[in-house]
Structures are given as C-alpha cells and as structure tokens.
Amino acid sequence: MTRILLIKSSSLGDVIHCLPAVSDMSRQVPDLSLDWVIEESLADVARLHPAVTRVIPVQLRRWRRHLLDGETWREFGLFRSRIGAAPYDRIIDAQGLIRSAMLARLAAGLHCGYDRHSVREPPASLFYDRRYPAGVTLHAVERMRRLAAQAIGYEVPAELDYGVRTTTARPEWLGAGPYLVGLHATARADKAWFEERWAELARRAAAEGFSLVLPWGSGAELRRSERIAAASPLGVVPPSLGFAELAALLAGAAAVVGVDTGLTHLASAVGAPVVAIYAATWSEFNGVIGAGFVANLGGPGTPPSADEAWTQTLKAVESGRKVGAWRAEPAEPAPELAGRRRFRPSNARAVVHRR
C-alpha cells in the first residue's frame, strides 16, 4: 500500500482544481491510500471523490480567531493525533503557504511541495524535503497535477478527469420542468455580475420554459436571490444547501451560469454545461474547464452583456451534460497575457491552460 497525505485545505475553487490530481494518483499509484487535509466546511467536497480514503478536517480559520480557547487546543490535538498516527510515503502540500507547510510537518514522511519559484509563499518551500517546479501562469489544475506527478514519480496523463461521484436526484422543493442554476454569490464584490443582468437572464429563461434556481449562502445573498427571482415567474430560491445537495442540483441542471466562484467550478466537475462570467479576473489562469460545454466570458472590467450570456446559455443547454475524462492540452499564453501572473513569483518558461 502507498500512503499519500494531500494538503489542500481551501478555498472551494482550489479544492475543486485539486480533484484531477486525485484522479491521476488513483490511476497511476497501485494500492493507493489517500488522506486529504481540508477545512471542515469543505470536507464534503473531498468526499465526492471515491479515491479519497480518509478526510482529515481542520479549522484553521476558526482556530486563528480563538487561539486562547481550550476547545481550540483540544481540537488541534485531535487533528495532530490523526495526521501523525502512521507515517506516509509522500506528504504533498498543494496549498503552497507557510501555514500549510507547517501543518504538513506534523505528519511523518517525505514532504513534497513547489519550489521557491513556483510556490505562492516562497518561505514555505523551506519546509519541504523535495521541491518541484510548476509554472505560476499554468492553470491551477495543471499545476497541481504536475506537482503530484513529480512527487510520486509518474507522467502526467494526457486525459484529465475530476472523478467526482454524485447523483442527479431532483430535490423535493424543486417543481417539475427543466431548470437552470444561477450562481451569483461571490465573496468579492468586483467579481459580481450586475443584478439587472441576472434579472434579464431570469426573464429569458422563463420565456423558454426554464426555471432559474438561485442558491445562496448568506443573508445578503438570500436577499439578492429573492430580488432576482422576483423578476421571473419561474425564479426559484432554494433552501440552504450543503455541498452534496448542491452537487446533485448542479448535475441535474440543463445549464449553469455562474460568476468566478468555487461553485461554478463544481458545476463543471459534475458534468454540467457551464457559462462562466468574469468581471475582475482572467479566465486563462483559473477559468472553468471540464468534459462538457464551457464558455468563459468577460475579463477584468469587461463583464459580458446579458445577450452574450444568454446566447452561450442556449448553446450550453443544447450540448447536455458530459462526465468522465477528456484530453486537455496546455498551450502557450497569448502575447497579451504573458506578463500577467497568478501571484508574485515568476517563471519565464511558464504557460497557461487555454481551452
């Protein structure tokens, strides 16, 4: 048995981007036992992949806010006993932060991570026994696949697969008929799409017989869902949903339209056709990729119009759901993107993953 510990604790989009590396490891490493250290709030996402043997939850965000609480240290002690119960053949820090590298050091085994030119926080590389290059302008999926392949010793497969397992079970609260999902929620205000454009999308969906389901995660997002839903006779505001429920909802949708947020990547991971809307970031670096239809629209300061989004949504609906592996070749960046980097460290030979 080959025991691997994967450190990728957050955020949701980054966790989704790590799933193809898990699929690679499951296919390239005989008799694999894979443990995954992840924030407790995201643990159900890791559990969607059948190759994950054990999920080891952490609560770093909460622990940092309550360092003097006895409960914090009790929980940390439990985490430390879980991560250090037995040695690992490889410990892979795919997070690339000082705090994640320090967490990894609590486990016994060969510690692997990005080299100082590839890691998000260069001092983190000092904690690793082995360090590997992965260009900082590569798509995040490709970076993590290359890190895992170098750490364990196999060639990155030509085909890419998220490998998640979910159902398309229709929730009881959702009425009959086809539906779209609109993912408007984002933690960054500059990533948001104009509310009036969401309302227009809801009206156009209703005119074609589609409900528009508008998930939410906070009070402000709930109120926005309610306002958008009110613009359409077929707008639907669901109850609060967990990740397993969201995965099933997304998998059953005729199409998903979403801003640059982790749930939009989850939609593609479960095979839904996706229209992704960018208003503050470049999709070439962390854009949605998947086995099925994907349209990445817009960019910093240039979000798509409602017409553009709806045109692509109709194409997405026509294409249908697709799951499984697909060939996705990395390519050299367009000249206008070559100087833009995902974060500070540079690599002159880096490439971006363009769909």
Secondary structure, 3 states (H helix, E strand, C coil): CEEEEEECCCCHHHHHHHHHHHHHHHHHCCCEEEEEEEEHHHHHHHCCCCCEEEEEEECHHHHHHCCCCHHHHHHHHHHHHHHCCCCEEEEEECCCCHHHHHHHCCCCEEEEEECCCCCCCHHHHHHCCEEECCCCCCCHHHHHHHHHHHHHCCCCCCEECCCCCCCCCCCCCCCCCCEEEEECCCCCHHHCCCHHHHHHHHHHHHHCCCEEECCCCCHHHHHHHHHHHCCCCCEECCCCCCHHHHHHHHHCCCEEEEECCHHHHHHHHCCCCEEEEECCCCHHHHCCCCCCCEEEEECCCCCCCHHHHHHHHHHHHHHCCCCCCEECCCECCCHHHCCCCCCCCCCCCCCECCC
